[in-house]
Amino acid sequence: MTDAALLERLDRVESMLAIQQLAVRYAMAVDARDLDAWLVLFPEDIDCGRRGKGREVLREFIAPLLRDFYRTVHQIVGHDIEIIDADNARGRVYCRAEHERKDAWIVQAICYFDSYVRKDGVWYFNRREEDFLYTCDHLERPQDARFLRWPGPPPKHNPPMLVGRWESWRAFWADVEDDDIAAVTNHPAPR
């Protein structure tokens, strides 16, 4: 193995470890309501779409959302990372999130679809898109909540679309008869 190949492998391993820490640091910063720790996970010039660019624009967006819940806990339960090139990667992060709002304790099974960028040797979230399998109070089954019990404005995906996002999942069920699907669920996802 050449020195260059070894350095490339080492950089890849270090990059994957740094990217994995982004998800953990994100969860801990949100739960601690530490907006400064949360904002440094994004590049200074983060593109916030129609809202504008920069960390302060991002702060103005996230602070009110975090006030919708008193306590939260985000548990990172899996992280898949694909290095695209030396300074770009993408990943999927499984998370179980819990949110206190008044007498409700809302549980979500989330998958984040991320893109990462390295700037000046530091890895950041470049984009983070959330999708979920279900949302419900911890005292009910997800099916009883029609997979969507959210106290406040409904999430953008109503019903949750995570399973439909996976082409392999859709293909797996595509040729199965409705009666056979009805044997395993009372709430089939749209095909």
JOQUI-V362999 format. One record per residue. PHI is phi as a letter, one per 40 degrees, with the letter a starting at -180 (NA if undefined). PSI is psi in radians with two decimals (999 if undefined). Layout:
# JOQUI-V362999
phi=PHI psi=PSI
phi=PHI psi=PSI
This chain:
# JOQUI-V362999
phi=NA psi=2.36
phi=c psi=2.81
phi=c psi=-0.69
phi=c psi=-0.75
phi=c psi=-0.69
phi=c psi=-0.75
phi=c psi=-0.65
phi=c psi=-0.75
phi=c psi=-0.74
phi=c psi=-0.74
phi=c psi=-0.69
phi=c psi=-0.79
phi=c psi=-0.81
phi=c psi=-0.66
phi=c psi=-0.79
phi=c psi=-0.71
phi=c psi=-0.73
phi=c psi=-0.73
phi=c psi=-0.71
phi=d psi=-0.67
phi=c psi=-0.47
phi=d psi=-0.81
phi=c psi=-0.75
phi=c psi=-0.80
phi=c psi=-0.64
phi=d psi=-0.92
phi=d psi=-0.80
phi=c psi=-0.67
phi=c psi=-0.72
phi=c psi=-0.84
phi=c psi=-0.57
phi=c psi=-0.11
phi=f psi=0.69
phi=c psi=1.49
phi=c psi=-0.60
phi=c psi=-0.75
phi=c psi=-0.58
phi=c psi=-0.77
phi=c psi=-0.58
phi=c psi=-0.05
phi=c psi=-0.12
phi=b psi=2.59
phi=c psi=2.70
phi=d psi=-0.60
phi=b psi=0.53
phi=d psi=2.34
phi=c psi=2.01
phi=b psi=0.46
phi=g psi=-2.32
phi=c psi=-0.30
phi=c psi=-0.44
phi=h psi=-2.74
phi=b psi=2.65
phi=h psi=2.79
phi=c psi=-0.63
phi=c psi=-0.59
phi=c psi=-0.73
phi=c psi=-0.71
phi=d psi=-0.77
phi=c psi=-0.50
phi=c psi=-0.81
phi=c psi=-0.61
phi=d psi=-0.85
phi=c psi=-0.60
phi=c psi=-0.65
phi=c psi=-0.34
phi=c psi=-0.09
phi=c psi=-0.30
phi=b psi=2.49
phi=c psi=-0.94
phi=b psi=2.58
phi=a psi=2.75
phi=a psi=2.18
phi=b psi=2.03
phi=b psi=2.03
phi=c psi=2.14
phi=b psi=0.04
phi=i psi=2.54
phi=a psi=2.11
phi=b psi=2.22
phi=b psi=2.37
phi=b psi=2.00
phi=c psi=2.16
phi=c psi=-0.86
phi=a psi=-2.99
phi=d psi=-0.50
phi=b psi=0.22
phi=a psi=2.47
phi=a psi=2.91
phi=b psi=2.79
phi=a psi=2.96
phi=b psi=2.35
phi=b psi=2.11
phi=c psi=2.44
phi=a psi=2.42
phi=b psi=2.09
phi=b psi=2.48
phi=b psi=2.42
phi=b psi=2.26
phi=c psi=2.21
phi=a psi=1.89
phi=f psi=-2.17
phi=c psi=0.01
phi=c psi=2.56
phi=b psi=1.71
phi=c psi=2.28
phi=b psi=2.39
phi=b psi=2.46
phi=b psi=1.94
phi=b psi=2.62
phi=b psi=2.14
phi=c psi=2.36
phi=b psi=1.92
phi=b psi=2.66
phi=b psi=2.50
phi=b psi=2.61
phi=b psi=2.51
phi=b psi=2.20
phi=b psi=2.26
phi=f psi=0.67
phi=g psi=0.04
phi=b psi=2.33
phi=c psi=2.45
phi=b psi=2.81
phi=c psi=2.26
phi=c psi=-0.57
phi=a psi=2.50
phi=b psi=2.03
phi=b psi=2.28
phi=b psi=2.41
phi=b psi=2.81
phi=a psi=2.76
phi=c psi=-0.69
phi=a psi=2.83
phi=a psi=2.21
phi=a psi=2.91
phi=c psi=2.59
phi=c psi=-0.24
phi=c psi=0.00
phi=b psi=2.80
phi=c psi=2.54
phi=d psi=-0.66
phi=c psi=-0.65
phi=c psi=-0.43
phi=c psi=0.17
phi=f psi=0.52
phi=g psi=0.13
phi=a psi=1.43
phi=b psi=1.65
phi=b psi=2.12
phi=c psi=1.69
phi=h psi=-2.84
phi=d psi=2.36
phi=c psi=2.57
phi=d psi=2.85
phi=c psi=-0.49
phi=c psi=1.94
phi=b psi=1.81
phi=c psi=2.99
phi=d psi=2.47
phi=b psi=0.10
phi=d psi=-0.85
phi=c psi=-0.64
phi=c psi=-0.25
phi=c psi=-0.43
phi=c psi=2.00
phi=d psi=-0.67
phi=c psi=-0.63
phi=c psi=-0.80
phi=c psi=-0.75
phi=c psi=-0.67
phi=d psi=-0.72
phi=c psi=-0.11
phi=d psi=-0.69
phi=b psi=0.25
phi=c psi=2.34
phi=c psi=2.58
phi=d psi=-0.69
phi=c psi=-0.64
phi=c psi=-0.64
phi=c psi=-0.71
phi=c psi=-0.37
phi=c psi=-0.34
phi=b psi=-0.19
phi=a psi=2.55
phi=c psi=-0.06
phi=b psi=1.20
phi=c psi=2.55
phi=c psi=2.70
phi=c psi=2.50
phi=c psi=999
